[in-house]
Amino acid sequence: MNYQKMELGKKMDDAFQYVAYKLRETGHNTKPVLFHSFKVAYQLYKYNYSEEVVISAILHDLIEDTNVKKEDIANKFGDVIANIVSAVSFDPNIKDEVERTRVMFRKCLDCGASAVIVKCSDLLDNIDYVMFVEDKEKRNLLLSKYKLFLTMSRSMIGNTKIYMDLLNKVEMY
């Protein structure tokens, strides 16, 4: 391990502590958000993505699953990370699920490759839960969102390992 990785590990610890505190304070998702955040971030850490990408991955569900706002993240972690986290977050004002997803994917693309990579890692971790969805129509809707993401993001990250990992999982289902 080099010095840079050790320093990133310390920053990751700080980010996880922040997420754990905010989830305990105002979290409203019944899923294991902290564990999910760890898996999403660790995948990107293993692939040697930048500090901003890895820290954004740790924080990626805060806006959706707690009362944390983009400004809170910017104050603690900086504007770059806050912009990525905001881009990968759904707009709760959009009621149509497919449109809400499409808008969020578009925000990721507009934010740049870092946001698209974080969303790809998020989807890669979440796809394994698709097999537990008993309602075939709901499962197909979920898979169509993954395919939409792959189509929309191909030109930006289609040559990355994480994209190929997601593509292979989607094709497996």
N, C-alpha and C positions, 0 to 999 in steps of 0.2 A: 504494500500500500504506500502511495506517495503522500507527500504533505498536502497536496491539493485535495485528494480524496478524503483525508482525515478532516480537513477544514469543512468540506462539504458535509461530511457525516455530522459534525457539530451543528451546522446550520439546519440539517435535516432533523436532528433532535429538537432544536428550538421550534421548528415548524410543527412537528408532531405534538409537542407539548401544547402549543397554541391550539391546534385542531382538537386535541383531547379536551382541553378546557372549554372551548366553545361548544363542542358537542354536548358536554355534560351540562353546560350553562343553558343553552337554548336549542339543542339538537332536537329534531322532530322526525327523523327517519328511523324506522325499526330495523333496517338492515345494518350489518356490521361495517359502518362507514370508516372507522379508523383502520381496521384490517384491510379493507378495500383500498384505502388511500396508501397504505404501506405497499401493497402489491403493485399498484399502478406506478408509484414512485420508484420502487426497487427495480422494476423492469427497465425503466429509463436510466437509472443509476448503473445497472449492469451494462447497458449499451453505451455508456459514457456520454450521455447527453449533458448539456450545460447545466450549471447550477440553477439558472432561472427555470429551465424546463423541469428539473427534478423537484425543486421547491414548489413550483406551480402544481405539479402532480399531487404533492402532499395536500395542498390546499384546495384542490379542484372542486370539491363538493361543498365547501363552506357556504357559498352564497345560496345554493339550493337548499341545504339541509340545516342551516342555522340562521340566526338573525344578523350574521356578519354581512357587512356591505363592502362593496368594492373599495370605498374610501378607507375602511378599516384595514384592509389588506395592504393598500398603498402606503398607509402610514407606518405599518409594521415591516413590510417586506419590499416596498418600492413599487413604482408605477408599472414597470415591465411585467412583474409577476401579477400585479392586480389586473392588468389588461388581459393577460392570458387566462386567469381564473374567471374573469368576467366573460370572456369569449366562449369558454367551454360550458357556461351555465345557461340553463333554459330561461326564457322570459316567461314568468308565470302569468303574464297578462294575455298570452296567446293560448287560447283554449283548445284549438284543434291540435291534437297530438302530432300529426304528421307535419303540419305547418310549423309548429313550435320546434320540432327537430330540424327541419330544413333551415329555418332562420338561425338556429344555433350553429349548425354546420357552416353556414355562410359567414357568421361572425368569426368562426375559427379561421376560415380561409382569409378573411379580410385582416385578421390580426397577424397572420403569418404562419410559417412552418412550425414554430414552437408550439402554438396553440393546437395546430392540427396533430402534432405528435402526441401531445398530452391527451387529446380526445381519443386518438387511436389506441393508446395504452389503456385508457378508461374502458373503451369498448371491448378491447381484447380481454380484460379481466371480467367484464360483465357477461360476455357471450356464453360462458359456461353455465350461467343460470337459465338461459333460454330453454335448455332441455327439460327444466322443471316446470315450465309453463304448460299446464294441461290443456288449456283452451287452444285448439289448433289455429283458430283465426287470430288470436292474440300473438301466438308464437310466430305466425307468418308475418304479422305486422312488425314485430320486433326484428325479424330477419330482413325485412324490406328496408328498415332503417339502416341496418348494417351495410346492406348493398348500396343504399343511397350514399352513405359516407364514403365507401370505397370508390364509387364513381366520382363523387365530387372532389375527393382528395388525391386521386391517382396522379394528376399532373404535378402536384406539389410534393408528395412524399412516396409515390409509387415505387421508387427505387430503394426504399429503406427496409431493413429487416423487420421492423415492427409492423409495417404495412403488410408485408408478405405473411407474417405470422397471423394477422387478423384475416387476411384473404383466405389462407388455408383453413382456418377455423370455420369461417362462413361457408366455404365449400364443403367442409365436413358435415355440416348440418343440412 
